[in-house]
Amino acid sequence: MSAKKIVFFFPAFSSQEATAPLGILAVSTPLVRAGYEVRIVDSTITPNFRQRVLEELDDALCLAVSLVTGPMIRETVEIARAAKDRYPAKPVILGGWHPSLLPDQTLAAEYVDIVVKGQGEDALLEIVSCIEAGESPKGVAGTGYKQDGRLLFNPARPLKPIRELPPKAYHLADFDAYQRVCGRRWAMYTSSLACPFNCSYCTNDGVYGRKWNALDADQVVEEVRDLVTRYGLSLLWVVDDNFLVDRERAVAIADGLVRRGVRFDWSIQASTNLVVRLSVAELKLLRRAGLSQVSQGADSGSPKVLHLMNKDFQKIETVYEAARKLTEAGIRPSFNMIFGFPGEGEAERRESIRLIMNICRKYPGAEFWTNIFTPYPGAPVMQRAFELGIDVPKTLEGWVDFFPRYTTLPWLKGSAHRRVQIMRDYLRIAFNRVPIGGARRHPVNRLVHEAIARPARWRLDHDSYAAPLELWLKNTANRWFPPLKAKVDAHQLSTEVVTC
């Protein structure tokens, strides 16, 4: 067995928006600097990924998996079971959002040996050093492990300011393979952590708390410039929870990028109340710097539901104002909307639909992405969901299908649930949305979608969803004229240290 090889597995999240797994790149840097060989197997870009993982594990120390709650758990369970069956003595380590929020339940799975809670850069390196030395991870802060059948947890690891964390190992990513999958060469980047607000559906507090911390503007500019130039990226998705917390910092980053003259698109996430603090002139500066989209949590068109979401800091008029300012600046306003939140009724749902219709008509470049409420572990609203009858999974495997597109809610089921799903389908075709992946729709498919957009808007205006012929036409066109599937295969890349 090689004493210096670590195998990472990343379960597929979305082939349409595929890129390098940021969490794995983050925890890989300390390992590479310490002399370990890192292998990443991403099922999105790796054919026969199960076989590849097992082959790589043959001379490795351990298997590590990063995942979030939902369908990613299915492949995680499959790979972890296979690894333990073939290599029972090699530890399986799980980290990421889900193990951080439910460490006890995750560690209880028979095929999991160690879990990492929260930031894993230092914790994983210490764990791997223990494994290499044949020692127990006892005392490694922020981790849990098994000993003689018992689940044991070490003290929590304090969060480090993001500026003290090492640059991520982007050189381990096969950007060519990801581009073949989704049609665009792009990456994720983090310039800050956490959010000062406490929306009741959000799990952020359970992992990062409310202490927003960020990189300095100059560091962001230099890292972004190097990243885009080095790997030929056309898009950078800045995945900060709330990029615009510090207004002066955001403007300084934009100014720095303009002065560097690097051309690329980038997108951010921000709350509407922080977007409207910026003037149109400031937003135009961000646009000159390449900012092309701002994703915002509108979440509901009902003041009542926003109050239930603990979003009194957001007013309905700020959604309109954000759409106006961003449109004037040439930036695409993108909004997320949640249906089925506890306390939402038909009247509140219609308020949300009216908000969507009004904004998309007044600002044609705006887009909305809809979800049905999912009470994730660690969110403040979770206790309320218990009281309303949510059946929370008792095992790691049970979370695989814990998504509203697969399940229903106790207060939104049967015909009411089907009606909301049909309504969401009509919203998808009523107005254009711009996915991250390249558009590869068949011309006939495109014509069908254009033809059914107007009747879809009529149905949404009149709250009429019986006999959904347009959806049948859309599904038929998708079946007869599907997008082409790219042939992909990840390369084994060097683990040589590259610093940004």
Beta strands, then each sheet from edge to edge (+ up, - down):
strand 1: 5-10
strand 2: 37-42
strand 3: 62-66
strand 4: 92-95
strand 5: 114-116
strand 6: 143-147
strand 7: 150-153
strand 8: 186-189
strand 9: 192-193
strand 10: 213-214
strand 11: 235-238
strand 12: 265-269
strand 13: 291-299
strand 14: 332-339
strand 15: 367-372
sheet 1: 2+ 1+ 3+ 4+ 5+ 6- 7+
sheet 2: 8+ 11+ 12+ 13+ 14+ 15+
sheet 3: 9+ 10-
end
